[in-house]
Amino acid sequence: MDTTDSSRAGDSRSAAGPVSPPSGLLDLLSVAAVVLNAQGQVVFWSSKAEELFGYTAAEALGQYAAPLTIHEEHQDEVIKLFAEVMESGTDWAGAFPIRHKDGSSRLVEFRNMRLLDDLGEVYVLGLAADQATVERVERDAALAVRLVSQSPVGLAILDSDLRYLAVNPALERITGQSAVERLGRSVGEILTFLDTDPEARLRRVLETGESVVDRDIVCRPPGDPDHEHAWSVSYYRLEDSSGRVLGLAYSVIDVTERHRAATEAAQARNRLALIARASACVGTTLDLDATARELADLVVPVLADVAAVDVLDDALHGRTMPHTGPVRFRALAVHADHPTEAVSAADPPGGLADYDDDRLISHCVRTRRPVLVPHTSLRDLGRIARHDEAASLLAAAGVHSYLAVPLVARGEVLGVLDLKRTRNPARFDDDDAFLACELAARAAVCIDNARGYQTQRHAALTLQRSLLPGPPSRLPGLEVACRYQPAGAMSEIGGDWYDAIPLQGDKTALVVGDVMGSGINAAATMGQLRTATRAFAELDLAPAEVLRHLDHLTEGIEQTITTCIYCVYDPHQGQCQICLAGHLPPALMRAGQVAQLLDLPTGAPLGVGGVPFEATTFALHPGDELALYTDGLVETRNAPIDARLDTLLDALTATRGHDPERTCDRILEILRPPGGEDDVALLIARAR
């Protein structure tokens, strides 16, 4: 038998008591016992002998065995064998045909041996069993031995104390532990590589008799500690035919290939899901920093424990990266799913960092190829980090695998996606690199779009700020404060503007306008209208006339729909003449009163054409304040316009009497949400 067994004699535990439950093997063989005296007469006859030969003890005792149980033609041979046993004392064993009481013949296995009692009398003990039964038991035993020894399924037999009695070669091969290491030892001593304690589960099977079938286990066995193996295990209680508990057996089927195939299929599905999620979650805005954060958040912890997104500073400014020398990066995002020194080792977002040519991140952007280090050494960490202190932090964080992939869009290298593993024991492999490159390629397009938008937005903002007037000079009888705030990152530059124009006779024209649309075109249109407004104002035209000329002028301008408020203040008369072109009404704050909106004819926006404009005159006394603004200050998606206008009036009332500059700042602080969707122009004038 190829199965390795542990003998009971070698067991150091205490032996069983003097009375033990019988084994069921003899019952299975149905062995009959017969004792003959020296004359060949039956002197003892067992119940099994009655089953085998058909005669009762009363019928057999005292009879000569040969004529009772042997056919006549075989009696001489049997008597001769009986005599040899009696004379020589040598045992005889073999198969011989016998005669049953019913007259039939059957082949029976015999083992005969001489007995001697204390009086010197000689007897013969005959043990007999039906040969067909013996052959069946031998066949079953041989088959069991062959199945156990040659089976690809690992098998182990344990005693009632869960100590190993036998293991087959397949189990040795599957686990990498020899039989010598196991026999006589408990499962708790051997199965230390499992994450869960198997002894409690085995003990429960031993006590209840309830088998455990096809339980999946994933582990790293002693024979291959660097790789995961999957086993399907089953536990069974062993009992004899009488129900006596003999111990326990368990089987182990190696399903590692199936597990790996299932794992790879699941990983492939997860990769596809991650790529699909990247399309939806990365690049949701045209903000460069937000896009980088979305990419870092996406890959942690699915792909890496720590992720960083760095862009080339040259790419941000439209320059070509130098072929040699240090590479300058601007850190945009760093993310980890747990506190770790690896975050401290990374460059803080927003900062600039120069990496020498020998650093892996520099190699990645210069070659435009991923850099994969499955298992990092201390030397590798020195090439990953920017300096020695950062390398020490990476070592302390337990960084054991590294991957960097370039961010390439439209043929240009923009930066790098930097990935590290600390808690995840798996090493980066080629599949991870492929996935990271796919994600980086998609994210790079979004980053390039954000970069292009940022460049365009900066150009539009620069253009708009250049077209807006500087701080108002000293104006007769007025204190004027102005503010312009561009839209947030999600929107483009608009066409809002303000102006305070000195006129003849110490008068001042106050203007606030809003060109519909956004971008450079809106800013350019705003510049044209502001210039035209100043030109018409110099002609000392009435407000309604100025708006009429502007309305006519917009017929030749592509971006035509514009709202505007034009007001002329005469300090000598202490009054204002004001006219609206589809614009929101200004707010008036008189001394000792709450702020209120002026009830004025709204008029039609510039560019509509054919609608007359109507001016209104009202008094503006020293200490009174007038607030002109664009709709970006009060219009939001989350609140009705009336409620927002009430908030504006409350804020103006609360700030009445403050310096106009402080009032502007306070109004924007209260009403202007961070990252507003529209730009804002605000002008506050106080009569002196």
Buried (B, 14 or more C-beta within 10 A) or exposed (E): EEBBEBEEEEBEEEEEEEEEEEEBEEEBBBBBBBBBBEEBBBBBBBEBBBEBBBBEEEBBEEBBBBBBBBBEEBBEEBBEBBEEBBEEEEEBEEEBEBBBBEEEEEEBBBBBBBEEEEEEEBBBBBBBBBBEBBEEBEEEEEEEBEEBBEBEBBBBBBBEEBBBBBBBBBBBEBBBBEBEBBBBEBBBEBBEBBEEEBBEBBBEBBEEEEEBEEEEBBBBBEBEEEEBBBBBBBBBBBEBEEEEBBBBBBBBBBBBEEBBEEBEEEEEEEBEEBBEEBEEEBBEBBBBBBBBBBBBBBBBBBBBBBBBBBBBBBBBEEEEBEEEEEBBBBBBBBBBBEEBBBBBBBBEBEEEBEBEEEBBBBBBBBEEBBBBBBEBEEEBBBBBBBEEEBBBBBBEBBBBBBBBBBBBBEEBBBBBBBBBBBBBEEBBEEEBBEBBBBBBBBBBBBBBBBBEBBEBBEBBBEBBEEBBBEEBEEBBBBBBBBBBBBBBBEBBBBBBBBBBBBBEEBBBBBBBBBBBBBBBBBBBBBBBBBEBBBEBBEEBBBBBBBBBBBBEBBEEBEBBBBBBBBBBBBBEEBBBBBBBBBBBBBBBBBEEEEBBBBEBEEBBBBBBEEBEBBBBEBEBEEBBBBBBBBBBBBBBEEEEEEEBBEBBBEBBBBBBEBEBBEBBBBBBEBBBEEEBBBBBBBBBBBBE
